[in-house]
Amino acid sequence: MKNIKNITFNEALELAKQENKFLMFMIEEEYCPWCKKIKAVTLKDKNVNEILDDKYISLKLYKNAKY
């Protein structure tokens, strides 16, 4: 998820349609230990990032944010 988009859900949905990709959401909570582990380990893996960037439009959402 190196290419996490800073766009709205509707923009992401339209982009996914245009690029024929899936949407990938990372829903994050500031105090979540598993969120931190995913960011520290999984999302730093080169192979994971290649797959996510190739097949998905990636968005990060924060649990307590008001959208």
PELIN-V707272 format. One record per residue. RES is the residue in three letters. PHI is phi in whole degrees, -180 to 180 (NA if undefined). PSI is psi in whole degrees, 0 to 359 (999 if undefined). D_CENTER is the distance of its C-alpha to the mean C-alpha in Angstrom with 1 decimal. Layout:
RES/PHI/PSI/D_CENTER
RES/PHI/PSI/D_CENTER
This chain:
MET/NA/42/5.7
LYS/-65/329/8.6
ASN/-100/50/8.1
ILE/-66/129/5.3
LYS/-87/141/7.4
ASN/-106/68/9.7
ILE/-135/169/11.1
THR/-75/166/12.3
PHE/-58/314/11.5
ASN/-63/321/14.6
GLU/-65/319/13.9
ALA/-65/319/10.6
LEU/-62/316/12.8
GLU/-65/318/15.5
LEU/-63/319/13.7
ALA/-62/320/12.6
LYS/-64/315/16.3
GLN/-64/320/17.6
GLU/-95/2/15.8
ASN/54/51/16.3
LYS/-124/165/12.8
PHE/-86/163/10.8
LEU/-96/137/7.9
MET/-122/120/5.0
PHE/-107/134/4.5
MET/-111/113/4.6
ILE/-98/117/8.1
GLU/-116/143/9.9
GLU/-121/134/13.6
GLU/-55/323/15.6
TYR/-102/15/18.1
CYS/-85/116/16.2
PRO/-66/328/17.4
TRP/-72/326/15.0
CYS/-61/316/11.9
LYS/-65/322/13.8
LYS/-68/319/14.7
ILE/-61/315/11.4
LYS/-65/320/10.6
ALA/-77/330/14.2
VAL/-114/294/14.7
THR/-63/311/12.1
LEU/-77/355/9.5
LYS/-97/356/12.8
ASP/-76/124/14.2
LYS/-58/317/14.9
ASN/-65/319/15.2
VAL/-62/314/11.9
ASN/-63/320/10.3
GLU/-61/316/12.9
ILE/-65/313/12.1
LEU/-62/317/8.4
ASP/-70/330/9.5
ASP/-78/323/12.6
LYS/-108/346/11.7
TYR/-132/153/8.4
ILE/-97/117/7.1
SER/-101/132/3.4
LEU/-127/145/3.6
LYS/-112/127/4.6
LEU/-119/145/7.9
TYR/-105/131/11.0
LYS/-54/318/13.4
ASN/-96/4/16.5
ALA/-74/151/15.5
LYS/-104/109/17.6
TYR/-96/999/16.0
